[in-house]
Amino acid sequence: MSNIYEQFGVPTIINGVGYATRVAGSCPDETVIEAMAEASRAYVEIDDLEAAASQLIAERTGADAGLVTCGAAGSLSLAAAACLCGNDPNRMDALPDTTDFDRDEIIYPVPGPYDYDHPIRVSGAKLITLDYNADDALGHIADAINPRTAAIGYMWLRTEERPAIDELAQLAHDQGLPLIVDGAMSLPPRENLHRFIDLGADLVAVSGGKHIGGPQASGILAGREDLIRSAWVQMVDMDVRRETWSLKKLLDEGWISRPPGHGIGRSMKTSKEQIVGLMTALQRYPNRDHHAELCTWHEHIDTLLDGLRNIETLHPRKHFPAPNGQPWPYLELRAGPALRRRLRERRIILAESERDPDVAYVSPTGLHDGDAATIVQALHEELAC
């Protein structure tokens, strides 16, 4: 019997890349799939569902509140929008036009190998980019703060954090500014789910479709309650009247003067199935056997290393931890574009070095049982030609 992809003429692949979107992220656990299917059979008010998700996110992250978004990129755009607008519906309606804003700048790391500054710029914010790896990065960031600064951003790429997040948070708070942390790629270790909040971050974006194991296009925005509220009302469907608005309590409390129009996050909406799927994955995340997962990842990489160590041209080399310090193993290979292209024809996709076109990597996080042996066989056959 064919699988669903074969029915549509789409070939499945062996994913040696890992959690990347281009290879479809992760494969959620059956409990997540079943929860999404059940969620699809009834209607709810999305605000009620997001309220329940907010409570769960707060419990898991230590934040005041949270929001399920359409991926970490959506979280970042909404985070920036929240810092630009606060509780001002006129500003919400204006974005991405910040012409009349008194604060429209966000200090952010200069784009590097992973240039994820676009989601912030989508909000309309003007980015002031600085080298966060410089020896005196904290001083340069302090010098860049001015009356137009709306927030400071940080992109997590490695366990050696530069500058230190707690010091950056202290600097931001001393200046009355929020700190946004892009933690999309920060799991594992699982402690990072709450660590950035613990260190003082005001908003943290995390991918729901990577190690957490939720729907691939889901994300989490966790942080300060007022900023989460601002992000929330800039994402939800706003064809409402004030007296029947599902978030009317925000009016009654005097937090906002009127419902905003369709906000910048309208194209970043989430479905009931995504929200429930992510909530289910988030519920089970701390209780998963993370040690057993790591052992399985080591087994996959060791199978590859044992099977390829005699092919001298590949120079196979195991890394642990990963090059950025995260706790998973990787296999490095001297596999240039021509060989990677031939593997692609066999529906085997490897990760590529950002700096050296002749270097490829195999991540175990997307491998199923038997995939490592298939990769070994394919490389032996290709290099024997």
C-alpha positions in Angstrom: 0.0 0.0 0.0 1.4 3.4 -1.0 2.0 6.2 1.5 0.3 9.6 1.2 3.3 11.1 -0.6 3.4 8.4 -3.2 -0.3 9.1 -3.9 0.6 12.6 -4.9 3.8 11.6 -6.8 6.1 13.0 -4.1 9.1 10.9 -3.2 10.1 10.5 0.4 13.7 11.2 1.4 16.4 10.2 3.9 16.9 13.2 6.0 20.5 13.7 6.9 20.0 17.4 7.5 18.0 17.4 10.7 15.3 19.8 11.7 15.5 22.1 8.7 12.3 23.3 7.1 13.5 22.4 3.6 13.4 18.8 4.6 10.1 19.0 6.5 11.4 19.6 10.0 10.6 16.7 12.4 8.2 13.8 12.4 5.8 14.3 15.4 5.0 11.5 17.8 1.8 9.6 17.2 0.2 11.2 20.2 0.7 14.6 18.6 -0.8 13.4 15.3 -3.8 11.9 17.1 -4.3 15.1 19.1 -4.3 17.2 15.9 -6.8 14.8 14.2 -9.1 15.0 17.2 -8.8 18.8 17.2 -9.9 19.0 13.6 -13.3 17.5 14.4 -14.7 20.4 16.4 -14.8 24.2 16.5 -13.5 26.5 19.3 -12.8 30.1 19.7 -9.1 30.5 18.8 -8.7 33.0 21.7 -9.9 30.4 24.2 -7.4 27.9 22.8 -4.6 30.4 22.8 -5.4 31.3 26.4 -5.0 27.6 27.3 -1.8 27.4 25.3 -0.5 30.6 27.1 -1.0 28.9 30.5 0.9 25.8 29.4 3.7 27.8 27.8 4.0 29.8 31.0 4.3 26.6 33.0 7.0 25.1 30.7 9.1 28.2 30.2 8.7 30.2 33.4 7.4 33.2 31.4 4.4 35.3 32.3 2.5 34.2 29.2 2.9 32.7 25.8 1.5 32.4 22.3 1.5 29.7 19.7 2.6 31.1 16.4 3.3 29.9 12.8 6.9 29.0 13.5 9.7 30.8 15.2 10.0 33.3 12.4 6.4 34.4 13.0 7.2 34.7 16.7 10.1 37.0 15.9 7.9 39.2 13.7 5.2 39.4 16.3 7.8 40.1 19.0 9.2 43.0 17.1 5.6 44.3 16.4 4.8 44.1 20.1 7.9 46.1 21.0 7.1 48.7 18.4 3.4 49.1 19.3 2.8 48.2 22.9 -0.9 48.6 23.6 -1.5 51.3 21.0 -4.0 50.1 18.4 -3.2 53.0 16.0 0.3 51.8 15.8 -0.8 48.3 15.3 -3.0 49.4 12.4 -0.1 51.3 10.9 2.5 48.5 10.8 4.7 48.0 8.8 4.7 51.8 8.3 6.6 53.3 11.2 6.8 56.8 9.8 5.1 58.4 12.8 6.7 56.2 15.5 9.0 57.8 18.0 10.7 54.5 18.5 11.3 52.3 15.5 14.9 50.8 15.9 15.9 47.4 17.1 19.5 46.6 17.8 20.3 43.2 16.3 23.3 41.0 15.4 24.9 41.6 12.1 23.7 38.9 9.6 26.1 35.9 9.5 25.8 32.3 8.3 22.2 32.2 9.5 20.8 35.6 8.5 17.4 35.4 10.2 17.0 39.2 10.5 14.1 39.2 7.9 11.4 38.3 10.4 12.3 41.3 12.5 12.5 43.6 9.5 9.0 42.4 8.3 7.5 44.3 11.3 8.7 47.6 9.9 11.5 48.0 12.4 14.7 49.6 11.3 17.6 47.3 12.3 20.8 48.6 13.8 23.2 45.7 13.2 26.3 45.2 15.3 28.9 42.5 15.6 27.9 40.6 18.7 31.1 38.5 18.6 33.3 41.6 19.1 35.3 41.7 22.3 33.5 44.8 23.5 30.1 43.9 21.9 28.2 44.9 25.1 29.8 48.4 25.0 29.0 48.8 21.3 25.4 47.8 21.9 25.2 50.3 24.8 26.6 53.1 22.6 24.0 52.3 19.9 21.0 52.8 22.2 19.3 56.1 21.6 15.8 57.6 22.0 14.5 55.7 18.9 15.5 52.3 20.2 12.5 50.1 20.8 14.2 46.8 21.7 17.5 44.8 21.7 17.6 41.5 19.8 19.7 38.4 20.3 20.1 35.4 18.0 21.1 32.2 19.8 23.5 30.2 17.6 26.0 28.5 20.0 26.4 27.5 23.6 29.3 30.0 23.9 26.9 33.0 24.1 28.4 36.3 23.1 27.6 38.6 24.8 26.3 36.8 27.8 22.5 36.9 27.8 22.1 37.9 31.4 24.4 40.9 30.9 22.6 41.9 27.7 19.3 41.6 29.6 20.6 43.8 32.4 21.8 46.4 29.9 18.4 46.4 28.1 16.5 46.7 31.4 18.7 49.5 32.7 17.6 51.4 29.6 14.0 50.5 29.9 14.1 48.2 26.8 12.9 44.7 26.2 15.3 41.9 25.1 14.1 39.6 22.3 15.9 36.2 22.1 15.7 34.1 18.9 16.0 30.7 20.4 14.6 28.8 17.4 17.6 26.5 17.2 18.5 26.3 20.9 16.9 22.9 21.7 18.4 20.6 23.0 19.4 21.1 25.8 15.9 21.1 27.0 16.9 23.6 29.8 17.0 26.3 27.1 13.2 26.1 27.0 13.2 28.2 30.2 16.8 29.3 30.5 16.5 32.5 28.5 13.5 33.7 30.5 15.5 32.8 33.7 18.3 35.0 32.5 16.0 38.0 32.0 14.8 37.8 28.3 11.5 39.6 27.8 10.4 37.7 24.7 11.7 34.3 23.5 11.0 32.7 20.1 11.3 28.9 19.9 10.5 26.6 17.1 7.7 24.1 17.8 8.6 21.9 14.8 12.2 21.0 15.8 13.2 19.2 18.9 10.0 19.9 20.7 8.3 17.6 18.1 5.2 19.7 17.4 3.8 20.5 13.9 6.6 21.6 11.6 5.2 25.1 11.0 4.5 25.9 14.6 6.3 28.2 17.1 6.3 29.5 20.6 6.5 33.1 21.7 7.0 33.3 25.5 7.6 36.3 27.7 6.2 39.4 29.4 2.4 39.4 29.7 2.0 42.9 28.2 4.2 42.1 25.2 2.5 38.7 24.6 -0.9 40.5 24.7 0.3 43.0 22.0 1.6 40.1 19.8 -1.6 38.2 20.3 -4.0 41.0 19.2 -1.8 41.7 16.2 -2.2 38.1 15.0 -5.8 37.1 15.6 -8.8 37.5 13.3 -10.2 41.0 14.1 -13.5 41.2 12.3 -15.2 42.1 15.6 -17.2 44.7 17.4 -16.0 46.0 20.7 -19.0 44.6 22.7 -18.7 41.1 21.2 -14.9 40.8 21.1 -13.6 37.6 22.6 -10.8 39.6 24.2 -13.2 42.3 25.6 -11.6 41.9 29.0 -8.6 43.8 27.6 -10.9 46.7 27.0 -12.6 46.4 30.4 -9.2 46.4 32.1 -8.2 49.5 30.2 -5.2 47.8 28.7 -6.2 48.8 25.2 -8.6 51.5 24.0 -10.3 49.6 21.1 -9.8 46.4 19.1 -7.2 46.9 16.4 -7.8 46.0 12.8 -6.2 43.0 11.0 -2.7 43.2 12.3 0.7 42.5 10.7 0.4 39.0 12.0 -2.8 38.2 10.0 -0.7 36.1 7.5 1.0 34.3 10.5 -2.2 32.8 11.8 -2.3 29.3 13.4 -4.9 26.7 13.2 -6.6 24.8 16.0 -4.8 21.7 14.9 -1.4 23.4 15.1 -2.1 24.8 18.5 -3.3 21.5 19.9 -0.4 19.6 18.3 2.1 22.0 19.8 0.4 21.9 23.2 0.5 18.1 23.2 4.2 18.0 22.2 5.0 20.6 24.8 3.2 18.6 27.5 5.2 15.5 26.8 8.6 17.3 26.1 10.0 17.3 29.7 8.9 13.7 30.2 10.6 12.2 27.1 13.6 10.0 27.6 16.1 12.5 26.3 19.1 10.3 27.3 17.7 7.4 25.2 17.3 9.8 22.3 20.9 10.8 22.6 22.0 7.2 22.7 20.0 6.5 19.5 21.7 9.5 17.8 25.1 8.2 18.8 24.2 4.7 17.4 23.2 6.3 14.0 26.5 8.2 13.8 28.6 5.3 14.9 27.0 3.1 12.2 27.9 5.7 9.6 31.4 6.1 10.9 32.1 2.3 11.1 30.7 1.8 7.6 32.7 4.7 6.0 36.0 4.8 7.9 37.8 2.8 5.2 36.8 5.3 2.5 39.8 7.6 2.8 38.5 10.2 0.4 35.5 11.0 2.7 37.7 11.6 5.8 34.7 10.7 8.0 34.9 12.4 11.4 32.5 12.3 14.3 31.8 15.4 16.3 30.3 15.5 19.8 29.0 17.8 21.0 27.9 19.4 17.7 30.2 22.2 16.3 28.1 24.9 18.1 28.2 23.0 21.4 24.8 21.5 21.4 24.5 18.0 22.8 24.1 15.9 19.7 26.6 14.1 17.5 27.3 15.0 13.9 29.3 13.2 11.1 31.6 15.3 9.0 32.4 14.1 5.4 34.5 15.4 2.5 31.6 15.1 0.1 31.6 17.8 -2.5 28.7 19.1 -4.6 29.0 16.4 -7.3 28.7 13.6 -4.8 25.9 15.3 -2.8 24.0 15.8 -6.1 24.3 12.0 -6.8 23.1 11.2 -3.4 20.2 13.6 -3.9 19.2 11.6 -7.0 19.0 8.6 -4.6 16.7 10.8 -2.3 19.4 11.2 0.4 19.9 14.8 1.5 22.9 15.8 3.6 23.6 19.1 5.4 26.1 21.4 3.8 28.9 23.5 5.3 28.3 27.2 5.2 32.0 27.9 4.6 33.5 24.9 2.7 31.6 23.6 -0.4 33.4 20.3 -0.1 32.2 19.6 3.4 28.9 17.9 4.2 27.4 16.8 7.5 25.0 14.1 8.6 22.7 15.0 11.5 21.1 12.0 13.3 18.1 13.9 14.4 16.1 13.2 11.2 17.2 9.6 10.7 14.9 6.6 11.0 16.1 3.1 11.8 18.0 1.7 8.9 18.7 5.1 7.3 22.3 5.2 8.4 23.0 1.8 6.8 21.3 3.0 3.6 23.6 6.0 3.5 26.6 3.9 3.9 25.6 1.6 1.1 24.8 4.5 -1.2 28.2 6.1 -0.6 30.1 2.8 -1.2 28.2 2.3 -4.5 28.7 5.9 -5.7 32.4 6.0 -4.9 33.0 2.5 -6.5 31.8 3.9 -9.8 
